[in-house]
Amino acid sequence: MTTAATGYRRRPLAALATAEFTQFRRNKTLVVTALIFPVVMPLGMFLLTKRDGVTAESVGATFDMYALFALMFVQFYTVLSLVTTRRGEGVLKRLRTGEAADWQILTAPAMPGVAVTTATAIVVASVVYAFGAPAPVNPVLMVLGLAVGSVLFTLLALATTAFTKNAEAAQITSLPVIALAMVGAGNMRAVLPERAAEILGYTPFAAVSDLVNLGAAGKTAIAGSDAAATDFVGSFSEIGQPLVTLAVWTAVSIALVYKCFRWDDRE
């Protein structure tokens, strides 16, 4: 395929992503939520606990909270709200008559969340490590957790639109996914009974949480789960399990989107 042809195929996605950025900026609620929750809450917790000394565990907890807010209130909720609104306005159906492929139409609403997550992650990491936090054990795992998590929760948002009539209803239909993510966070699982924590370890955000904690602190937030995360492979039980969990959930989410996604409210 020539460079010109490749550029032609990519142009629709760039145009759609630009339009989604414009709509995102106009929604003050989404903008405030995307900027305040992922930055203020994790850094506020970090600065409060900093008085007792900065440890790898506290850094892991900070990034764990950041990942939760970024993936839930930025990536997941933004895609759910934008796509539901576009469908109600008939935009999705009209776009399918143009040159953009279906995957481009569905990828574009995720771009604002990806950009905001990238920017806020840099801000949070800069502040945390500027205060003398221990260097991450394996930054690749941290980036991988956020990257795969962004893809997975975008797919879950697209699947959730099938049960969401309008942007207002998104506040209700998003609750099951957000609640499941919250109980899957490392700090939450750490205080639950062992069996419950083990079961929740197979939920989508729990896998992201484990990768982020492994990358930042070298171990998960679950007591006694020291990890071999000092290299890029590590042990299967510590690194392989969350990776497999994310892969399985991603495959399930793709199947759900393929089966349930509606391009028009009348479908």
PLY file of the C-alpha trace (Angstrom):
ply
format ascii 1.0
element vertex 267
property float x
property float y
property float z
element edge 266
property int vertex1
property int vertex2
end_header
0.00 0.00 0.00
1.42 3.40 -0.95
1.98 6.21 1.53
-0.68 8.29 -0.20
-3.24 5.52 0.10
-2.39 5.00 3.75
-2.80 8.71 4.44
-6.15 8.71 2.67
-7.44 5.88 4.86
-6.35 7.64 8.04
-7.87 11.00 7.20
-11.44 10.14 8.29
-10.27 9.10 11.76
-8.29 12.34 12.20
-11.28 14.42 11.12
-13.66 12.53 13.40
-11.26 12.74 16.34
-10.94 16.50 15.86
-14.73 16.85 15.88
-14.95 14.77 19.07
-12.35 16.99 20.76
-14.48 20.01 19.90
-17.61 18.43 21.38
-15.66 17.28 24.44
-14.38 20.80 25.15
-17.92 22.18 24.92
-19.19 19.79 27.60
-18.12 21.54 30.80
-19.15 18.63 32.99
-16.92 16.19 31.13
-14.01 18.64 31.10
-14.18 19.36 34.83
-14.61 15.69 35.69
-11.72 14.70 33.43
-9.34 17.26 34.89
-10.29 17.35 38.57
-10.83 13.73 39.58
-7.71 12.08 38.06
-5.36 14.85 39.20
-6.67 16.41 42.42
-7.82 13.25 44.20
-4.68 11.09 43.75
-2.28 13.96 44.37
-4.30 15.10 47.39
-4.02 11.61 48.90
-0.32 11.46 48.05
0.47 14.81 49.67
-1.51 13.91 52.81
0.31 10.59 53.25
3.65 12.14 52.32
4.05 13.43 55.87
4.57 9.84 57.02
7.25 9.31 54.39
7.09 8.46 50.70
7.18 4.71 50.17
6.81 2.50 47.12
3.46 1.31 48.53
2.10 4.86 48.83
3.24 5.62 45.30
1.51 2.47 44.06
-1.68 3.48 45.86
-1.50 6.94 44.27
-1.21 5.58 40.75
-3.86 2.97 41.51
-6.30 5.75 42.42
-5.22 7.74 39.38
-5.87 4.79 37.06
-9.32 4.26 38.60
-10.44 7.86 38.10
-8.82 8.21 34.67
-10.28 5.04 33.22
-13.72 5.39 34.82
-14.50 9.10 34.79
-12.46 10.07 31.75
-12.22 7.15 29.33
-15.29 5.06 30.12
-17.82 7.78 30.94
-16.67 10.13 28.18
-17.08 7.48 25.48
-20.42 6.36 26.91
-21.78 9.91 26.97
-20.43 11.01 23.58
-21.51 7.90 21.67
-24.97 7.85 23.24
-25.45 11.51 22.34
-24.24 10.98 18.75
-26.61 8.03 18.29
-29.57 10.02 19.60
-28.79 12.84 17.19
-28.57 10.40 14.28
-24.92 11.27 13.69
-23.62 7.70 13.87
-26.04 6.49 11.21
-25.14 9.38 8.89
-21.42 8.80 9.35
-21.77 5.22 8.13
-22.85 6.57 4.72
-19.52 8.41 4.35
-15.97 7.21 3.74
-15.19 6.45 7.39
-15.05 2.78 8.38
-17.07 1.55 11.36
-13.94 1.10 13.49
-12.92 4.71 12.80
-16.34 6.02 13.81
-16.17 4.08 17.07
-12.52 4.91 17.78
-12.87 8.68 17.42
-14.92 9.23 20.64
-12.12 7.54 22.61
-9.48 10.01 21.46
-10.32 12.85 23.90
-10.10 10.44 26.83
-6.79 9.01 25.62
-5.32 12.49 25.24
-6.53 13.65 28.66
-5.34 10.43 30.33
-1.89 10.82 28.77
-1.61 14.46 29.83
-2.87 13.94 33.39
-0.66 10.86 33.84
2.37 12.99 33.01
1.23 15.66 35.49
0.63 13.19 38.32
3.89 11.32 37.70
5.86 14.59 37.55
4.52 15.76 40.91
4.92 12.38 42.63
8.51 11.84 41.54
9.42 15.49 42.05
8.70 14.91 45.76
11.33 12.19 45.90
9.21 9.09 45.41
11.13 5.88 44.73
11.68 5.23 41.04
9.16 2.85 39.46
10.21 -0.78 39.45
8.94 -1.36 35.93
7.41 1.69 34.19
6.52 -0.44 31.17
3.91 -2.27 33.25
2.40 1.04 34.37
2.08 2.28 30.80
0.81 -1.10 29.62
-1.87 -1.19 32.31
-3.18 2.26 31.37
-2.98 1.60 27.63
-4.78 -1.74 27.66
-7.19 -0.41 30.28
-8.08 2.50 27.99
-8.90 0.10 25.16
-10.89 -2.25 27.39
-13.00 0.42 29.06
-13.65 2.08 25.72
-15.08 -1.24 24.53
-17.11 -1.62 27.73
-18.47 1.90 27.22
-19.51 1.04 23.66
-21.24 -2.10 24.92
-22.99 -0.14 27.67
-24.47 2.29 25.12
-26.78 -0.54 24.03
-28.61 -0.14 27.36
-28.38 3.67 27.52
-31.20 5.72 25.99
-29.58 9.16 26.36
-26.72 11.05 28.00
-28.74 11.54 31.21
-29.38 7.78 31.48
-25.61 7.23 31.26
-25.38 8.35 34.89
-27.36 5.23 35.81
-26.17 2.66 33.30
-22.52 3.46 34.06
-22.90 2.62 37.75
-22.45 -1.20 37.52
-19.15 -0.87 35.67
-17.90 1.92 37.94
-18.92 0.03 41.08
-17.19 -3.15 39.89
-14.06 -1.15 39.11
-14.03 0.46 42.54
-14.25 -2.84 44.43
-11.53 -4.20 42.14
-9.07 -1.47 43.13
-6.04 -2.76 44.98
-6.66 -0.93 48.24
-10.25 -2.14 48.36
-9.32 -5.78 47.71
-6.62 -5.57 50.36
-9.23 -5.16 53.13
-11.65 -7.80 51.84
-11.65 -11.49 52.82
-9.06 -13.47 50.90
-11.60 -15.42 48.84
-13.49 -12.28 47.82
-10.25 -10.52 46.92
-9.20 -13.50 44.81
-12.48 -13.50 42.87
-12.37 -9.76 42.31
-8.82 -10.14 41.01
-10.34 -11.42 37.76
-12.37 -8.26 37.14
-11.23 -5.73 34.49
-9.94 -2.93 36.69
-8.34 -5.32 39.19
-6.04 -6.48 36.40
-5.15 -2.87 35.56
-4.61 -2.14 39.26
-2.24 -5.08 39.64
-0.15 -4.05 36.63
0.05 -0.44 37.83
1.05 -1.48 41.35
3.57 -4.00 40.04
5.13 -1.33 37.86
5.21 1.36 40.54
6.02 -0.65 43.68
7.09 -4.10 42.50
4.11 -5.77 44.18
0.35 -5.62 44.15
-1.70 -3.95 46.86
-2.87 -7.33 48.16
-0.95 -8.21 51.32
1.75 -10.78 50.85
1.77 -10.70 47.07
5.38 -9.77 46.40
6.12 -9.71 42.69
9.01 -10.54 40.44
8.49 -7.32 38.50
12.09 -6.19 38.38
12.41 -7.48 34.82
10.08 -7.16 31.84
8.69 -10.66 32.17
8.28 -11.50 35.85
6.43 -14.53 37.15
3.22 -15.69 35.50
1.30 -15.56 38.78
2.07 -11.89 39.27
2.25 -10.44 35.75
0.76 -13.11 33.51
-2.55 -13.37 35.36
-3.56 -9.70 34.96
-2.41 -9.75 31.34
-4.50 -12.83 30.58
-7.44 -11.33 32.49
-7.27 -8.16 30.40
-6.98 -10.18 27.18
-10.05 -12.27 28.06
-12.13 -9.25 29.04
-11.07 -7.42 25.87
-12.18 -10.36 23.73
-15.50 -10.56 25.61
-16.02 -6.80 25.22
-15.36 -6.95 21.47
-17.95 -9.71 21.18
-20.45 -7.65 23.19
-19.93 -4.59 21.02
-20.30 -6.67 17.86
-23.53 -8.23 19.12
-25.19 -5.41 21.08
-24.03 -2.07 19.67
-26.81 -0.01 18.07
-26.09 2.61 15.43
-29.55 4.15 15.65
-32.13 4.45 18.46
-34.75 2.83 16.22
-32.80 -0.41 15.82
0 1
1 2
2 3
3 4
4 5
5 6
6 7
7 8
8 9
9 10
10 11
11 12
12 13
13 14
14 15
15 16
16 17
17 18
18 19
19 20
20 21
21 22
22 23
23 24
24 25
25 26
26 27
27 28
28 29
29 30
30 31
31 32
32 33
33 34
34 35
35 36
36 37
37 38
38 39
39 40
40 41
41 42
42 43
43 44
44 45
45 46
46 47
47 48
48 49
49 50
50 51
51 52
52 53
53 54
54 55
55 56
56 57
57 58
58 59
59 60
60 61
61 62
62 63
63 64
64 65
65 66
66 67
67 68
68 69
69 70
70 71
71 72
72 73
73 74
74 75
75 76
76 77
77 78
78 79
79 80
80 81
81 82
82 83
83 84
84 85
85 86
86 87
87 88
88 89
89 90
90 91
91 92
92 93
93 94
94 95
95 96
96 97
97 98
98 99
99 100
100 101
101 102
102 103
103 104
104 105
105 106
106 107
107 108
108 109
109 110
110 111
111 112
112 113
113 114
114 115
115 116
116 117
117 118
118 119
119 120
120 121
121 122
122 123
123 124
124 125
125 126
126 127
127 128
128 129
129 130
130 131
131 132
132 133
133 134
134 135
135 136
136 137
137 138
138 139
139 140
140 141
141 142
142 143
143 144
144 145
145 146
146 147
147 148
148 149
149 150
150 151
151 152
152 153
153 154
154 155
155 156
156 157
157 158
158 159
159 160
160 161
161 162
162 163
163 164
164 165
165 166
166 167
167 168
168 169
169 170
170 171
171 172
172 173
173 174
174 175
175 176
176 177
177 178
178 179
179 180
180 181
181 182
182 183
183 184
184 185
185 186
186 187
187 188
188 189
189 190
190 191
191 192
192 193
193 194
194 195
195 196
196 197
197 198
198 199
199 200
200 201
201 202
202 203
203 204
204 205
205 206
206 207
207 208
208 209
209 210
210 211
211 212
212 213
213 214
214 215
215 216
216 217
217 218
218 219
219 220
220 221
221 222
222 223
223 224
224 225
225 226
226 227
227 228
228 229
229 230
230 231
231 232
232 233
233 234
234 235
235 236
236 237
237 238
238 239
239 240
240 241
241 242
242 243
243 244
244 245
245 246
246 247
247 248
248 249
249 250
250 251
251 252
252 253
253 254
254 255
255 256
256 257
257 258
258 259
259 260
260 261
261 262
262 263
263 264
264 265
265 266
